[in-house]
Every structure is written in C-alpha cells, then in structure tokens.
Amino acid sequence: MSHSVPVFDPKLDLVLERVVDVPPELVWAAWTTPEHVKVWFTPAPWKTVDCAIDLRPGGRFFTVMRSPEGQDFPNTGCYLDVVENRRLVWTDALLPGYRPANDASGGPGMGFFTAMILLEAQGSGTKYTAIAIHRDEKGRKIHEDMGFHTGWGKALDQLVAHMKKK
Amino acid sequence: MSHSVPVFDPKLDLVLERVVDVPPELVWAAWTTPEHVKVWFTPAPWKTVDCAIDLRPGGRFFTVMRSPEGQDFPNTGCYLDVVENRRLVWTDALLPGYRPANDASGGPGMGFFTAMILLEAQGSGTKYTAIAIHRDEKGRKIHEDMGFHTGWGKALDQLVAHMKKK
C-alpha cells in the first residue's frame, strides 16, 4: 500500500531539521520504547514520568510530563502512520481507536496538532526531520512562542546523548 | 503491521449492521470509486454531485452533497485505514495529509466523527458494518436525530441495487 506524502506548509507548520550522529534504528528505538522516551523526551528540568506506546495505526501514544514545580501534564495521542526506522506520525486530534478528541493536549489556545518524525540514513547518522502540523496560523504561532524549536531541539540532544550510551 | 481493532462504545457510537447479497469486492468498489459513490452515496432526493478519492492513509475522501433545494454541502475527510475488501476508515477531524481540521463537516453541533466500514464475506454476500464514532454523547445524539440509521440504511439499499447491475 502506498503511504501519505507529508506536505509542508510554512504558514501552518513548524519544522526542525538536523543531522544527528546516531543511526535511524536507534532514533526509532528512542521514539518507540517507553523506557527510552522517559529518559529523553522532555527538556530538563521537566521530566517525563509516564509513557505508554501501542505502536500501530490507531494505537495510543501516552505521556505524562512533570513541570519543575511538580504539576503533571498528561498527553494522549493516536498513531496514524508507523513505518519502522523511517516515519512516525501521530495526532492529538484523535484518541486511540481514531475517536475524535475533545481537547487539544498541547497547551492553551494551540489547538490540535499532528506530528511527523521522518528519518533518513545519512552516512553513519540520521537526517532527522520533525514537523508539527497545525490547523491554522494561530496554532502554529502559539506553538512557536511556546518554544517549539528550542524545546524539540533540546529533547533531540538528550535523545542522541542517551542513545549513544547503548 | 498489525492494525487497529475498532472498539464500539454504545454511548458514543452509532452502528448499522446488515447482511447484503453482493460480495465484499463489489461493496468495496462501490465505496472506493467516485463514479459509483456519485450514484448511491446520498439517500434520494439528495444527490452526490462530486466525489474525489485518494485511497491511502492520509489521502482525501471528498464529496459534495446537493439538497433537493439545490444547496451544495462539501465534505472533506482523511482516510486512516485502508484494507482492500475488508476495512475502510476515515475521519473529518483531519484534513488530507493528517492536518487537524477546523470545522466538522457533518452538520451543526455534531462535531467531528470517524467512520468505519467493515466487510466480511458471508455466503455469497457480505456482512456489512458501518460505525460512526463520536467524541461525546451529544455528537452521537445529534447524528442519530439527523437520521443516521435511516439515511445510512437507505444509501446501502441504493449501493446494493446499483452494484447488482454490474
């Protein structure tokens, strides 16, 4: 079966593109294993204190982020496209089992978003592309102001540092 | 890759289950071919005057329904799960390419919904299950009051009558 081609819209979407020196298989493992996610997913001093993954289209991607003050922020997403070592897509617009969600988990006013992680082998490393797809320009702006680039970049640094120990 | 198992929740979902005397291959063709959709999709005297299908996860399912008074109602959905002759899942909570949608296309107050068509061979016919999955009880109620069972049932009668001519 053919798969969807992501179409990047600079007015609505945010993108982080980097080359990292761990191979796609390790980046994939970092994103799809709760034990790894708990270590690297949240830029310090935030923590990820819980994670559950049902890795298939329609399956659950659940995390709980804890603020430095000790407040917990649960997030529930639904996987949409799962291609091992290549592409991981999920959204908070749907709950697991594809049920439309009531509330966006990303933050006040941001609205729902869909995330795509695209991996491509490059030498012994990985060309890493993270895309956040919003329904409107307001959602994109709020996500950007919340610190998308810094936050996702710092989390990626933590991912690489963690997986290099493997 | 394993696929999602639909979980029916009677408080939130609506279901139409019937056995029809055309085989799954013909029901599948009826649902996935614009020329067929335009013939059977809307209970008369409504008409379906346009249809576009990009049959893959993330692809577009587009229809325009025309009321007896001549008003057009365009609907855009995104396919989520496509298993030939077995299972077709789409939602209006996402636009094609998995972008979160701004407005539900189902009708005032109904909210987004996800539709699943499940097909199973039964003798020379098909066990046909259509499930409409809502985010809350209100959405289910509004969809039911709009005439889900009558409307989807009448459309299915039209589908069977049309495909029997093939």
Interface residues (C-beta under 8 A of the other chain):
Chain A: M1 S2 H3 S4 V5 P6 V7 L12 R56 P57 G58 G59 L80 D81 V82 V89 T91 A93 L94 L95 G97 Y98 R99 P100 A101 N102 G111 F112 F113 T114 M116 I133 H134 R135 D136 G139
Chain B: M1 S2 H3 S4 V5 P6 V7 L12 R56 P57 G58 G59 L80 D81 V82 V89 T91 A93 L94 L95 G97 Y98 R99 P100 A101 N102 G111 F112 F113 T114 M116 I133 H134 R135 D136 G139
